């Protein structure tokens, strides 16, 4: 079995002496005595639910797991020698851990802890399994079970405000605890877990700056875990091969400053989805009708895609246009029918991935899971209206759309993705608070979407489809949703894109 240790900044729930307390989940260790692979690092975007893992060779993989606002975890939850992801959800107090690094449902879930505690995790008893602990204002509470329960050890370490992380700092097979004191830049680490409510003894050295986020791992395969840090101001990792003052032995850029770091020993294998280059080039590919079956098309969006009882939606008109050219096709998706039940005003293939009232971040996980399950040939994405109207700026919405596209490509590398510059909304209708959201923010989002062709890869073409210019406000049935005539406009532009891109 390999060894793994990692920092995790999350708050979990634990019952302490009959009282409920929030406990932290972290990256415990799986049989830390022998490490067979160098540790890698990862980042979690709390705004979108997207993960980015980087192994010791520099290969990366990205996927969605969890929801925006979750706190990331990583550890060997099933004692198989492989670190995998987990999430803590502050809104419910539940922890969700998964035994593989990919999309899917949690393999185990439970609640633990109270808000305000800082979670850490490790193999505290050297049994090859990662379990939980919390750090609460200078006190550590350890548990040897991956479940709600009473702390088995309690001891003092550090002072309120210290930031905990974990690692096997002496290589003896059990997880130790470190602290970073931002006010002084000192790292404290202990290698003996005390029994009883006594203070732990610790070694110390200077490393890092205020605001840095500490992790630990076996970066050079010497069977001892040493410090590393993620510096948000530089979006960069700095790894050191000894627990001592000095410059980093390795450094590299990764992710974005607002993301949360983890570390552990994991194998990306076939999950590798991105390269280590820092620039993106546009690659053009041509997709043709699949042999031996219909062209599968997944309509993805919000209420404009789903529609309500008595509406047609653009999907009805697109269905008719495809029939008109004799195309063999099949709309696919995990949903069917309009919002609230009932029926549409025309008959057509009703499968879709349109969700009434939802933002990009709210649908991304479900959409990517659906793409992974159904492997469509083409995705039609019209998303972003609710994000803008609910007050999110163009830049944030565009970033979430980009991650969604890359997530789709990660689970279906050969897909053709058509992404819409979304239809306009009415700034002077029944919702005057829309105002500049319709006249400024939405056009700015569409300008950003205009560059998404650069997300094409050698296998997957990304096509930008202009739904904004030439779409009249008179084609809206309210301030947002298209009339039957507006649906015809949208369907016509999807059809033109399908034909001009070589899909049809």
C-alpha positions in Angstrom: 0.0 0.0 0.0 1.1 3.5 -0.6 1.2 6.3 1.9 -0.7 9.5 1.7 -1.2 12.5 3.8 -2.8 15.8 2.9 -4.1 19.1 4.1 -7.8 19.6 4.1 -9.5 22.7 5.2 -13.0 21.6 6.0 -15.4 21.6 8.9 -16.9 18.3 10.1 -19.1 17.1 12.8 -18.0 15.1 15.8 -19.7 14.2 19.1 -17.3 15.2 21.9 -18.3 13.9 25.3 -21.9 13.9 24.5 -21.9 17.4 22.9 -21.9 18.0 19.2 -18.8 19.6 17.7 -17.7 20.3 14.1 -14.8 18.1 13.1 -12.5 18.5 10.2 -11.9 16.0 7.4 -8.6 15.9 5.8 -6.3 13.6 3.9 -5.5 10.8 6.1 -2.9 8.2 5.2 -3.1 4.7 3.8 -0.4 2.5 5.4 2.2 5.2 5.6 5.1 2.8 6.0 5.8 2.4 2.3 5.2 5.0 -0.3 5.3 3.7 -3.8 4.5 6.9 -5.7 5.3 10.6 -5.2 2.6 12.8 -3.9 0.6 15.0 -6.2 -1.5 18.1 -5.5 -5.0 19.2 -6.3 -7.2 22.2 -6.3 -11.0 22.6 -5.7 -12.9 25.6 -7.1 -15.5 26.4 -4.4 -17.4 28.6 -6.8 -18.1 25.9 -9.4 -17.5 22.5 -7.8 -14.7 21.8 -10.2 -11.6 19.7 -9.3 -8.1 19.9 -10.9 -5.6 17.2 -9.9 -1.9 17.2 -10.9 0.3 14.2 -10.4 4.1 14.1 -9.8 4.7 13.8 -13.6 2.8 17.1 -14.3 -0.2 15.4 -15.9 -3.6 16.9 -14.9 -7.2 15.8 -14.8 -10.3 17.8 -14.1 -13.8 16.8 -13.2 -16.8 18.0 -11.2 -17.6 16.6 -7.8 -19.7 18.3 -5.1 -21.4 21.6 -5.2 -20.3 25.2 -5.1 -19.5 26.2 -1.6 -18.4 22.7 -0.5 -15.0 22.3 1.2 -12.7 19.7 -0.4 -11.2 16.6 1.2 -8.8 13.9 0.0 -7.9 10.7 1.7 -7.7 6.9 1.5 -11.3 6.4 2.6 -11.4 2.7 1.7 -7.9 1.6 2.8 -6.8 0.6 -0.7 -3.7 2.8 -0.9 -5.2 5.4 -3.2 -6.2 8.9 -2.1 -9.6 10.1 -3.5 -11.9 13.1 -3.1 -14.4 14.0 -0.5 -16.6 17.0 0.3 -17.9 18.7 3.4 -21.2 20.6 2.9 -21.5 23.4 5.5 -25.2 24.0 4.6 -26.2 20.5 5.9 -23.2 19.3 7.9 -22.8 16.2 5.7 -19.6 14.7 4.5 -19.5 12.9 1.2 -16.5 10.7 0.3 -15.8 8.9 -2.9 -13.5 6.0 -3.6 -12.5 7.1 -7.1 -11.4 10.5 -8.5 -14.2 11.2 -10.9 -17.9 12.1 -11.2 -20.5 10.1 -9.4 -22.4 9.6 -6.2 -20.7 9.4 -2.8 -19.7 5.9 -1.6 -20.2 7.0 2.0 -21.9 9.9 3.6 -22.4 11.0 7.2 -22.5 14.2 9.3 -19.8 15.4 11.7 -18.9 18.6 13.5 -19.9 22.2 14.2 -19.3 25.3 12.2 -16.0 27.1 13.1 -13.8 24.0 13.6 -11.0 23.3 11.1 -11.0 19.7 9.7 -7.9 17.6 9.2 -7.5 13.9 8.5 -4.9 11.2 8.8 -4.0 7.7 9.7 -3.7 8.3 13.4 -3.2 4.6 14.4 -1.3 3.3 11.4 -4.0 0.9 10.3 -3.9 2.0 6.7 -7.2 3.9 6.8 -7.8 7.7 6.9 -10.1 9.0 9.5 -11.0 12.4 11.0 -9.9 15.1 13.5 -10.8 18.7 14.2 -8.7 21.6 15.3 -10.6 24.0 17.5 -9.0 27.1 18.8 -5.8 25.4 19.9 -7.3 22.0 20.8 -7.1 18.8 18.6 -9.9 16.2 18.7 -8.9 12.8 17.1 -11.2 10.1 15.9 -10.2 6.7 14.5 -13.5 6.1 12.7 -14.8 7.6 9.4 -18.2 8.4 10.9 -19.9 10.5 13.6 -18.5 9.6 17.0 -16.8 10.6 20.1 -13.2 11.9 20.0 -10.7 9.3 21.1 -7.9 11.7 21.9 -8.0 15.3 22.9 -4.9 17.5 23.4 -3.6 21.1 23.1 -1.5 22.3 20.2 -0.9 25.9 19.1 -3.1 28.9 19.6 -6.4 30.2 18.1 -5.8 31.4 14.6 -3.2 28.8 13.7 -3.9 26.9 10.4 -3.5 23.1 10.7 -2.3 20.6 8.1 -1.2 17.0 8.3 1.7 14.7 7.2 3.9 11.9 8.3 6.8 14.2 9.2 9.1 11.5 10.7 8.2 8.6 8.3 7.0 6.2 11.0 3.7 5.4 9.4 1.3 7.5 11.5 0.0 10.9 10.6 1.4 14.0 12.4 -0.1 17.5 12.7 1.5 20.7 11.6 0.4 24.3 12.1 1.1 27.5 10.1 1.1 30.7 12.2 0.5 33.4 9.6 1.3 36.3 12.0 5.0 35.1 12.2 5.4 32.8 9.3 6.5 29.9 11.6 5.5 26.3 10.9 5.1 24.1 13.9 5.0 20.3 13.6 4.7 17.5 16.2 5.7 13.9 15.6 4.2 12.3 18.8 0.5 12.5 19.5 0.1 12.9 23.2 -2.3 11.0 25.4 -4.7 13.0 27.5 -5.3 16.8 27.7 -1.7 17.9 27.6 0.2 20.1 25.2 2.0 18.6 22.3 5.7 19.3 21.8 6.7 20.6 18.5 9.6 21.5 16.2 9.5 24.7 14.2 10.9 26.6 11.2 9.9 29.5 9.0 8.2 28.8 5.7 5.6 30.7 3.7 3.8 34.0 3.9 0.5 35.2 5.4 -2.3 33.9 3.2 -0.4 30.8 2.0 -2.2 27.5 2.3 -0.1 24.6 3.6 -0.2 21.0 2.4 2.3 18.1 3.0 3.4 15.1 0.9 6.2 12.8 0.0 7.4 14.9 -3.0 10.6 13.0 -3.6 9.7 9.4 -2.5 12.0 9.3 0.5 9.2 7.9 2.8 8.9 11.2 4.7 6.3 13.9 4.1 7.4 17.5 4.0 5.8 20.9 3.5 4.4 22.4 0.4 2.2 25.5 0.0 -0.2 27.0 -2.5 0.2 30.8 -2.8 -3.1 32.3 -4.0 -1.5 35.6 -5.0 0.6 33.7 -7.6 -1.7 30.7 -8.3 1.4 28.6 -7.7 2.6 25.7 -5.6 5.9 25.7 -3.8 7.2 22.3 -2.6 10.1 21.6 -0.2 11.8 18.3 0.4 12.8 19.0 4.0 10.9 20.4 6.9 13.2 23.3 7.3 13.8 27.0 6.3 14.8 27.4 2.7 13.6 27.9 -0.8 11.3 25.6 -2.6 12.8 22.5 -4.3 9.9 22.5 -6.9 7.4 25.1 -8.0 4.8 25.3 -10.7 1.6 27.3 -11.6 -1.8 25.7 -11.2 -5.4 26.8 -11.1 -6.6 30.1 -9.7 -6.0 32.0 -6.5 -9.4 31.5 -5.1 -9.2 27.7 -5.2 -8.5 25.4 -2.2 -5.5 23.1 -2.2 -5.2 19.4 -1.3 -2.4 16.8 -1.7 -2.2 13.1 -1.8 -1.0 10.0 -3.6 -3.3 9.2 -6.5 -3.0 7.7 -10.0 -4.6 9.7 -12.9 -4.3 6.9 -15.4 -6.9 7.3 -18.2 -8.4 10.2 -16.4 -5.7 12.6 -17.7 -7.6 15.3 -19.6 -5.4 18.4 -19.9 -1.8 19.2 -20.7 0.8 21.3 -18.8 1.1 24.0 -21.4 0.0 27.5 -20.4 -1.5 28.5 -23.8 -4.5 27.4 -25.6 -4.7 27.0 -29.4 -7.7 26.6 -31.6 -8.0 23.3 -33.4 -10.6 22.6 -36.0 -12.1 19.2 -36.4 -15.0 18.0 -38.5 -17.6 15.7 -37.1 -19.8 13.6 -39.3 -22.9 11.6 -38.7 -22.0 8.5 -36.7 -22.2 5.2 -38.5 -24.6 2.5 -37.3 -26.9 4.9 -35.4 -28.6 8.3 -35.2 -26.8 11.5 -34.4 -27.4 12.0 -30.7 -28.0 15.6 -29.6 -28.2 16.8 -26.0 -30.0 20.2 -25.5 -28.5 21.8 -22.4 -29.9 25.0 -20.7 -32.4 26.6 -18.4 -36.1 27.4 -18.9 -35.4 28.6 -22.4 -34.5 25.1 -23.2 -37.0 23.3 -21.0 -40.0 25.4 -21.6 -43.4 25.4 -19.8 -46.7 23.7 -20.4 -48.3 24.8 -23.7 -45.0 26.1 -25.1 -43.1 24.6 -28.1 -39.5 25.5 -27.1 -36.9 25.7 -29.8 -36.5 21.9 -29.6 -39.8 21.4 -31.4 -38.8 23.6 -34.3 -35.3 22.0 -34.4 -36.8 18.6 -34.4 -39.0 19.6 -37.4 -36.0 21.1 -39.3 -33.9 18.0 -38.8 -36.8 15.8 -40.0 -37.1 18.1 -43.0 -33.5 17.3 -44.2 -33.9 13.6 -43.6 -31.4 13.5 -40.7 -31.3 10.5 -38.4 -31.1 12.0 -34.9 -32.1 11.5 -31.3 -32.4 14.1 -28.6 -30.9 12.7 -25.4 -30.9 13.8 -21.8 -32.0 12.8 -18.3 -35.1 15.0 -18.3 -38.3 15.0 -20.4 -41.2 17.3 -20.6 -41.9 20.9 -19.6 -41.5 22.6 -16.2 -44.2 21.6 -13.8 -45.5 18.7 -15.9 -48.2 18.9 -18.5 -47.3 18.8 -22.2 -45.9 21.0 -25.0 -48.0 22.5 -27.8 -46.5 20.2 -30.4 -45.1 16.6 -30.5 -41.4 16.0 -30.8 -38.5 14.1 -29.1 -38.6 15.6 -25.6 -35.4 14.4 -23.9 -33.3 17.2 -22.7 -31.0 18.7 -20.0 -32.9 22.0 -19.5 -33.5 23.2 -15.9 -36.0 26.0 -15.2 -34.5 28.9 -13.2 -31.0 27.4 -12.8 -27.6 29.0 -13.2 -24.5 27.4 -14.8 -23.0 26.4 -11.5 -26.3 24.8 -10.4 -26.6 22.5 -13.4 -22.9 21.7 -14.2 -22.6 18.6 -12.1 -25.8 17.0 -13.3 -25.1 17.9 -16.9 -21.6 16.4 -16.9 -22.9 13.2 -15.2 -25.6 13.0 -18.0 -23.0 13.5 -20.7 -20.8 10.8 -19.2 -23.8 8.4 -19.0 -25.2 9.1 -22.5 -22.1 10.1 -24.6 -24.0 12.4 -27.0 -22.4 13.3 -30.4 -23.4 17.0 -30.0 -24.2 19.3 -27.1 -26.3 22.5 -27.6 -25.6 24.9 -24.7 -27.8 28.0 -24.0 -26.9 29.0 -20.4 -26.1 32.1 -18.5 -29.4 34.1 -18.4 -30.2 33.3 -14.8 -26.6 33.9 -13.7 -26.7 37.5 -15.1 -30.3 38.3 -13.9 -29.4 37.0 -10.4 -26.5 39.4 -10.2 -23.5 37.4 -11.2 -21.1 39.3 -13.5 -20.1 38.4 -17.0 -16.6 37.3 -16.1 -17.8 34.8 -13.4 -20.5 33.4 -15.6 -18.1 33.0 -18.5 -15.6 31.2 -16.3 -18.2 28.7 -15.1 -19.3 28.1 -18.7 -15.7 27.4 -19.7 -15.3 24.9 -16.9 -18.6 23.2 -17.9 -17.4 22.9 -21.5 -14.0 21.5 -20.3 -15.8 19.1 -17.9 -18.0 17.8 -20.8 -14.9 17.3 -22.9 -13.3 15.4 -20.0 -16.0 12.8 -20.0 -16.7 12.8 -23.7 -13.5 13.8 -25.6 -15.0 13.4 -29.1 -18.1 15.6 -28.6 -19.0 18.6 -30.7 -20.1 21.4 -28.4 -22.2 24.3 -29.7 -22.4 27.1 -27.2 -24.8 30.0 -27.7 -24.3 33.7 -27.2 -27.6 33.9 -25.4 -30.7 35.7 -26.5 -31.3 39.3 -25.1 -33.6 40.1 -22.2 -35.9 43.2 -21.8 -34.4 45.9 -19.6 -37.6 47.9 -19.6 -40.3 45.3 -19.1 -42.1 44.0 -16.1 -38.8 43.6 -14.2 -37.1 47.0 -14.3 -34.5 45.9 -11.9 -33.0 44.0 -14.8 -31.8 47.3 -16.2 -28.1 47.2 -16.9 -28.1 43.5 -16.5 -29.8 43.3 -19.9 -28.0 46.2 -21.5 -24.5 45.7 -20.2 -23.8 42.5 -18.3 -25.5 40.2 -20.8 -23.8 41.7 -23.9 -20.5 41.4 -22.0 -21.1 37.7 -21.3 -21.8 37.2 -25.0 -18.6 38.9 -25.9 -16.7 36.6 -23.6 -18.5 33.5 -25.1 -17.4 34.7 -28.5 -13.8 33.5 -27.7 -14.9 30.0 -26.7 -13.8 28.5 -30.0 -10.4 28.4 -28.4 -11.6 25.6 -26.2 -11.6 23.3 -29.2 -9.2 20.3 -28.9 -7.9 17.9 -31.5 -11.0 15.7 -30.9 -13.7 18.1 -29.8 -14.8 21.1 -31.7 -16.4 24.1 -29.9 -18.7 26.2 -32.1 -20.0 29.6 -31.0 -23.5 30.3 -32.1 -24.8 33.9 -32.2 -28.3 34.0 -30.7 -28.1 37.7 -29.6 -27.7 39.8 -32.7 -30.9 40.1 -34.8 -33.1 38.6 -32.0 -35.9 41.1 -31.4 -37.3 42.0 -28.0 -40.7 41.5 -29.7 -39.8 37.8 -29.9 -40.0 37.6 -26.1 -43.2 36.4 -24.4 -42.1 38.1 -21.2 -38.8 39.8 -20.3 -36.7 36.6 -20.8 -38.5 33.7 -22.6 -39.0 33.5 -26.4 -42.3 33.4 -28.1 -43.1 30.7 -30.7 -41.5 33.0 -33.2 -38.4 33.4 -31.0 -38.1 29.7 -30.7 -38.1 29.4 -34.5 -35.2 31.9 -34.6 -33.2 29.9 -32.1 -33.9 26.6 -33.9 -32.8 28.2 -37.2 -29.5 29.3 -35.8 -28.8 25.9 -34.2 -29.7 24.3 -37.5 -27.4 26.6 -39.5 -24.5 25.8 -37.1 -25.1 22.1 -37.4 -24.9 22.3 -41.1 -22.1 24.8 -41.5 -19.8 22.9 -39.0 -20.1 19.7 -41.0 -22.1 17.8 -38.4 -25.0 17.5 -40.9 
